[in-house]
């Protein structure tokens, strides 16, 4: 990959949009797309659209689409790539820094790259040479024959996820019921959970798999809801505990001048420390005053529970 430094304007050249490039990454959410549109309308397209030497859009499909929609001009910066696969991997690496893509989304991108990764690996093997037949094929038992390509590993490395995770994504993609894939798309399920459900239902008759998967999903959602409620109860309990402890300690204080003098003397406070304590004490007083105001607003009507 190389930045050629060549810049074109949309008023002089028209870029090419390939579906396989435009659909490589997950679409932006409505909120993200709306924010991008508002920024373009306010500030114009100040970031160049990246194209290859054939003017195929590599990065900036959403910006280009919105600029075309509103008649906004934009610039195109030309990058040189060895092939479209390198361009796709560059676009992915660039967008990973901008978007919060999870492992399931990255795995689906890797599946789109699979045919090209396989083709490139086979081409590299062929270029590496080795003992061949008179028809040019490598002999399997030749000492120069290269090991078979590990496609799963290549895919995992291409998108930056683990080999085992990629294997589970491939299994889910090939065998999982639609409900499992939909739950993963909605980020309601982890890859491990999706894989476990897929394995649970794979031996069932095909017509029963979808219902069984849906039932398993319902159980997981119920467990998650219970866990969230338990976590909320625990969180509220901790907050209540902090307030109780603060008041338990506060009521033990007898802030007479003599007691404050003893405190400062026994702890050997310096003047700076005493000044800090004055400031902190006034801040604490404000905290308790705020609590009193809030508690007053929460007071139930007299005669009610």
Secondary structure, DSSP 8 states (H G I E B T S, - for coil): -EEEEEEEETTT---B--HHHHTSS----HHHHHHHHHHHHHH---S-EEE-TT-BEEE-HHHHHHHHHHT---EEEEEE-SSHHHHHHHHHHHHHTTS---HHHHHHHHHHHHHHHHHHHHHHHHHH---B-TTS-B-TT-TT------HHHHHHHHHT--HHHHHHHHHHHHH--HHHHHHHHTT-S-HHHHHHHHHHHTTS-HHHHHHHHHHHHHHHHHHHHHHHHHHHHHHHHHHHHHHHHHHHHHTT----HHHHHHHHHHTT--HHHHHHHHHHHHHHHHHHHHHHHHHHHH---TT--
